[in-house]
Amino acid sequence: MELIKKIKEAEKQAQQIIDKAKSEAAEQAEQFKQRRVQVLEEAEVARKEQTKAAVAEAEQKTKVELQDIQKQADKDRRQLQDKAMAKTDKAIEKVMDYLKG
């Protein structure tokens, strides 16, 4: 009879250990799940910040490149106008010389 009581007590303790282990496992699983969600959210925020920074950098570089292109275009336009004006002046001079002469 005493042996049966000890066996039943051991079974009861074993069941308590199993229940406690299940409870702890479920709690750990929930903690891991929450941590995973948190890590994913942090990664998403970091990705958005990196994207925003990359876009801002690209916009700044584009602005600088555009200014450089505009400066070069203005320079080229002035050079072309100067060449055209010089040729026009020579042509006018030749016409005037022809008419005078």
ROSE-4610 file (N, C-alpha, C; in Angstrom, 1 decimal, always signed):
// ROSE-4610
residu = [M/M/M/E/E/E/L/L/L/I/I/I/K/K/K/K/K/K/I/I/I/K/K/K/E/E/E/A/A/A/E/E/E/K/K/K/Q/Q/Q/A/A/A/Q/Q/Q/Q/Q/Q/I/I/I/I/I/I/D/D/D/K/K/K/A/A/A/K/K/K/S/S/S/E/E/E/A/A/A/A/A/A/E/E/E/Q/Q/Q/A/A/A/E/E/E/Q/Q/Q/F/F/F/K/K/K/Q/Q/Q/R/R/R/R/R/R/V/V/V/Q/Q/Q/V/V/V/L/L/L/E/E/E/E/E/E/A/A/A/E/E/E/V/V/V/A/A/A/R/R/R/K/K/K/E/E/E/Q/Q/Q/T/T/T/K/K/K/A/A/A/A/A/A/V/V/V/A/A/A/E/E/E/A/A/A/E/E/E/Q/Q/Q/K/K/K/T/T/T/K/K/K/V/V/V/E/E/E/L/L/L/Q/Q/Q/D/D/D/I/I/I/Q/Q/Q/K/K/K/Q/Q/Q/A/A/A/D/D/D/K/K/K/D/D/D/R/R/R/R/R/R/Q/Q/Q/L/L/L/Q/Q/Q/D/D/D/K/K/K/A/A/A/M/M/M/A/A/A/K/K/K/T/T/T/D/D/D/K/K/K/A/A/A/I/I/I/E/E/E/K/K/K/V/V/V/M/M/M/D/D/D/Y/Y/Y/L/L/L/K/K/K/G/G/G]
num = [1/1/1/2/2/2/3/3/3/4/4/4/5/5/5/6/6/6/7/7/7/8/8/8/9/9/9/10/10/10/11/11/11/12/12/12/13/13/13/14/14/14/15/15/15/16/16/16/17/17/17/18/18/18/19/19/19/20/20/20/21/21/21/22/22/22/23/23/23/24/24/24/25/25/25/26/26/26/27/27/27/28/28/28/29/29/29/30/30/30/31/31/31/32/32/32/33/33/33/34/34/34/35/35/35/36/36/36/37/37/37/38/38/38/39/39/39/40/40/40/41/41/41/42/42/42/43/43/43/44/44/44/45/45/45/46/46/46/47/47/47/48/48/48/49/49/49/50/50/50/51/51/51/52/52/52/53/53/53/54/54/54/55/55/55/56/56/56/57/57/57/58/58/58/59/59/59/60/60/60/61/61/61/62/62/62/63/63/63/64/64/64/65/65/65/66/66/66/67/67/67/68/68/68/69/69/69/70/70/70/71/71/71/72/72/72/73/73/73/74/74/74/75/75/75/76/76/76/77/77/77/78/78/78/79/79/79/80/80/80/81/81/81/82/82/82/83/83/83/84/84/84/85/85/85/86/86/86/87/87/87/88/88/88/89/89/89/90/90/90/91/91/91/92/92/92/93/93/93/94/94/94/95/95/95/96/96/96/97/97/97/98/98/98/99/99/99/100/100/100/101/101/101]
x = [+0.8/+0.0/+0.9/+1.9/+2.8/+3.5/+3.8/+4.5/+3.6/+2.3/+1.3/+1.2/+1.2/+1.1/+2.3/+3.5/+4.7/+4.7/+4.2/+4.1/+3.2/+2.0/+1.0/+1.6/+2.3/+3.0/+4.0/+4.8/+5.8/+5.2/+4.0/+3.3/+2.8/+2.3/+1.7/+2.8/+4.0/+5.1/+5.6/+5.7/+6.1/+5.1/+3.8/+2.8/+3.0/+3.3/+3.5/+4.8/+5.8/+7.0/+6.7/+5.9/+5.6/+4.7/+3.8/+2.9/+3.7/+4.6/+5.5/+6.4/+6.9/+7.8/+7.0/+5.7/+4.9/+4.6/+4.3/+4.0/+5.2/+6.4/+7.6/+7.9/+7.7/+8.0/+7.0/+5.8/+4.8/+5.2/+5.6/+6.0/+7.3/+8.2/+9.4/+9.1/+8.2/+7.8/+7.1/+6.3/+5.6/+6.7/+7.7/+8.7/+9.6/+9.9/+10.6/+9.8/+8.5/+7.6/+7.6/+7.4/+7.4/+8.8/+9.8/+11.2/+11.4/+10.8/+10.9/+10.2/+9.0/+8.2/+8.9/+9.5/+10.2/+11.4/+12.2/+13.3/+12.9/+11.8/+11.3/+10.9/+10.2/+9.8/+11.0/+12.1/+13.3/+14.0/+14.0/+14.6/+13.9/+12.5/+11.7/+12.0/+12.1/+12.4/+13.8/+14.8/+16.1/+16.1/+15.4/+15.3/+14.8/+13.7/+13.1/+14.0/+14.7/+15.7/+16.8/+17.3/+18.4/+17.9/+16.7/+16.1/+16.0/+15.4/+15.3/+16.6/+17.6/+18.9/+19.5/+19.3/+19.8/+19.1/+17.8/+17.1/+17.6/+17.8/+18.2/+19.6/+20.5/+21.8/+21.8/+20.9/+20.8/+20.2/+19.3/+18.7/+19.8/+20.6/+21.7/+22.7/+23.1/+24.1/+23.5/+22.2/+21.5/+21.5/+21.2/+21.2/+22.5/+23.6/+24.9/+25.3/+25.0/+25.2/+24.5/+23.2/+22.4/+23.0/+23.5/+24.1/+25.4/+26.1/+27.4/+27.0/+26.0/+25.6/+25.1/+24.3/+23.8/+24.9/+25.9/+27.1/+27.8/+28.0/+28.7/+27.9/+26.6/+25.7/+25.8/+25.8/+25.9/+27.3/+28.3/+29.7/+29.7/+29.2/+29.2/+28.4/+27.2/+26.4/+27.1/+27.8/+28.5/+29.6/+30.3/+31.4/+30.9/+29.7/+29.1/+28.6/+28.1/+27.6/+28.8/+29.9/+31.1/+31.7/+31.7/+32.2/+31.3/+30.0/+29.0/+29.1/+29.3/+29.4/+30.7/+31.8/+33.0/+32.9/+32.2/+32.0/+31.1/+30.1/+29.1/+29.9/+30.7/+31.5/+32.4/+33.0/+33.9/+33.1/+31.9/+31.0/+30.6/+30.2/+29.7/+30.9/+32.0/+33.2/+33.5/+33.4/+33.6/+32.6/+31.3/+30.3/+30.5/+30.9/+31.1/+32.3/+33.3/+34.5/+34.1/+33.2/+32.8/+32.0/+31.1/+30.2/+31.0/+32.1/+32.9/+33.7/+34.1/+34.9/+35.2]
y = [-1.2/+0.0/+1.3/+1.2/+2.4/+2.6/+1.5/+1.6/+2.2/+1.9/+2.5/+4.0/+4.4/+5.8/+6.5/+5.9/+6.6/+6.6/+5.6/+5.6/+6.7/+6.8/+7.8/+9.2/+9.4/+10.7/+11.0/+10.0/+10.2/+10.6/+9.9/+10.2/+11.6/+12.0/+13.4/+14.4/+14.1/+15.1/+15.1/+13.9/+13.9/+14.7/+14.6/+15.4/+16.9/+17.2/+18.6/+19.2/+18.3/+18.7/+18.9/+17.9/+18.0/+19.3/+19.5/+20.7/+22.0/+22.0/+23.2/+23.4/+22.3/+22.4/+22.9/+22.4/+22.8/+24.3/+24.7/+26.1/+27.0/+26.6/+27.3/+27.4/+26.2/+26.2/+27.1/+27.1/+28.0/+29.5/+29.8/+31.1/+31.6/+30.7/+31.0/+31.1/+30.3/+30.4/+31.8/+32.3/+33.6/+34.7/+34.5/+35.5/+35.6/+34.4/+34.4/+35.0/+34.8/+35.3/+36.9/+37.3/+38.8/+39.4/+38.7/+39.2/+39.3/+38.2/+38.2/+39.3/+39.6/+40.7/+42.0/+42.2/+43.4/+43.6/+42.5/+42.6/+42.9/+42.3/+42.6/+44.1/+44.6/+46.0/+46.9/+46.6/+47.4/+47.4/+46.2/+46.1/+46.9/+46.9/+47.7/+49.2/+49.6/+51.0/+51.4/+50.5/+50.8/+50.8/+49.9/+49.9/+51.2/+51.6/+52.9/+54.1/+54.1/+55.2/+55.1/+53.9/+53.8/+54.2/+53.8/+54.2/+55.7/+56.3/+57.8/+58.5/+58.0/+58.6/+58.4/+57.3/+57.0/+58.0/+58.1/+59.0/+60.5/+60.9/+62.3/+62.5/+61.5/+61.6/+61.6/+60.8/+60.8/+62.1/+62.7/+64.0/+65.0/+65.0/+66.0/+65.9/+64.6/+64.4/+64.9/+64.6/+64.9/+66.5/+67.1/+68.6/+69.2/+68.6/+69.1/+68.8/+67.6/+67.3/+68.2/+68.5/+69.3/+70.7/+71.2/+72.6/+72.6/+71.5/+71.4/+71.4/+70.6/+70.5/+71.9/+72.6/+73.9/+74.9/+74.8/+75.7/+75.4/+74.1/+73.8/+74.2/+74.0/+74.4/+75.9/+76.7/+78.2/+78.5/+77.9/+78.1/+77.8/+76.6/+76.2/+77.2/+77.7/+78.6/+79.9/+80.4/+81.7/+81.5/+80.4/+80.2/+80.1/+79.5/+79.4/+80.8/+81.6/+82.9/+83.8/+83.6/+84.4/+84.0/+82.7/+82.3/+82.8/+82.7/+83.2/+84.7/+85.4/+86.9/+87.3/+86.5/+86.8/+86.6/+85.5/+85.2/+86.2/+86.6/+87.6/+88.9/+89.3/+90.5/+90.5/+89.4/+89.2/+89.3/+88.6/+88.6/+90.1/+90.8/+92.2/+93.0/+92.8/+93.5/+93.3/+92.0/+91.7/+92.3/+92.3/+92.9/+94.4/+95.0/+96.5/+96.8/+96.0/+96.2/+96.0/+95.1/+94.8/+96.0/+96.5/+97.6/+98.9/+99.1/+100.3/+100.2/+99.0/+98.9/+98.6]
z = [+0.0/+0.0/+0.0/+0.8/+0.9/-0.5/-1.1/-2.4/-3.5/-3.4/-4.3/-4.1/-2.9/-2.5/-3.1/-2.9/-3.4/-5.0/-5.6/-7.0/-7.5/-6.9/-7.2/-7.0/-5.9/-5.6/-6.6/-7.0/-8.0/-9.4/-9.7/-10.9/-10.9/-9.7/-9.5/-9.7/-9.1/-9.3/-10.7/-11.3/-12.7/-13.6/-13.3/-14.1/-13.9/-12.6/-12.3/-13.0/-13.1/-13.8/-15.3/-15.8/-17.3/-17.5/-16.7/-16.8/-16.7/-15.8/-15.6/-16.8/-17.4/-18.5/-19.8/-19.9/-21.0/-20.9/-19.6/-19.4/-19.7/-19.3/-19.5/-21.0/-21.7/-23.1/-23.9/-23.5/-24.1/-23.9/-22.7/-22.3/-23.1/-23.2/-24.0/-25.5/-26.0/-27.4/-27.6/-26.7/-26.8/-26.8/-25.9/-25.8/-27.1/-27.6/-28.9/-30.0/-30.0/-31.0/-30.9/-29.7/-29.5/-29.9/-29.5/-29.9/-31.4/-32.1/-33.5/-34.2/-33.6/-34.2/-33.9/-32.7/-32.4/-33.4/-33.6/-34.5/-35.9/-36.4/-37.7/-37.8/-36.8/-36.8/-36.8/-36.0/-36.0/-37.3/-37.9/-39.3/-40.3/-40.2/-41.1/-41.0/-39.7/-39.4/-40.0/-39.7/-40.2/-41.8/-42.4/-43.9/-44.4/-43.8/-44.2/-44.0/-42.9/-42.7/-43.7/-44.0/-45.0/-46.4/-46.7/-48.0/-48.1/-47.0/-47.0/-47.1/-46.4/-46.5/-47.9/-48.5/-49.9/-50.9/-50.7/-51.6/-51.5/-50.2/-50.0/-50.6/-50.4/-51.0/-52.5/-53.1/-54.6/-55.1/-54.3/-54.7/-54.7/-53.6/-53.5/-54.6/-54.9/-56.0/-57.3/-57.5/-58.8/-58.9/-57.8/-57.8/-58.2/-57.6/-57.9/-59.3/-59.8/-61.2/-62.2/-61.8/-62.7/-62.7/-61.6/-61.6/-62.4/-62.3/-63.1/-64.6/-65.0/-66.4/-66.9/-66.0/-66.4/-66.6/-65.7/-65.9/-67.1/-67.4/-68.7/-69.9/-69.8/-71.0/-71.2/-70.1/-70.2/-70.8/-70.4/-70.9/-72.4/-72.8/-74.2/-75.0/-74.5/-75.2/-75.4/-74.4/-74.5/-75.5/-75.5/-76.5/-77.9/-78.1/-79.4/-79.8/-78.9/-79.3/-79.7/-78.9/-79.2/-80.6/-80.9/-82.2/-83.3/-83.1/-84.1/-84.3/-83.2/-83.3/-84.0/-83.7/-84.4/-85.9/-86.3/-87.7/-88.4/-87.6/-88.1/-88.3/-87.4/-87.5/-88.8/-89.0/-90.2/-91.4/-91.4/-92.6/-92.9/-91.9/-92.1/-92.6/-92.1/-92.5/-94.0/-94.4/-95.8/-96.7/-96.2/-97.1/-97.2/-96.1/-96.1/-97.0/-96.9/-97.8/-99.3/-99.6/-100.9/-101.4/-100.5/-100.9/-101.1/-100.3/-100.4/-101.7/-102.0/-103.0/-104.3]
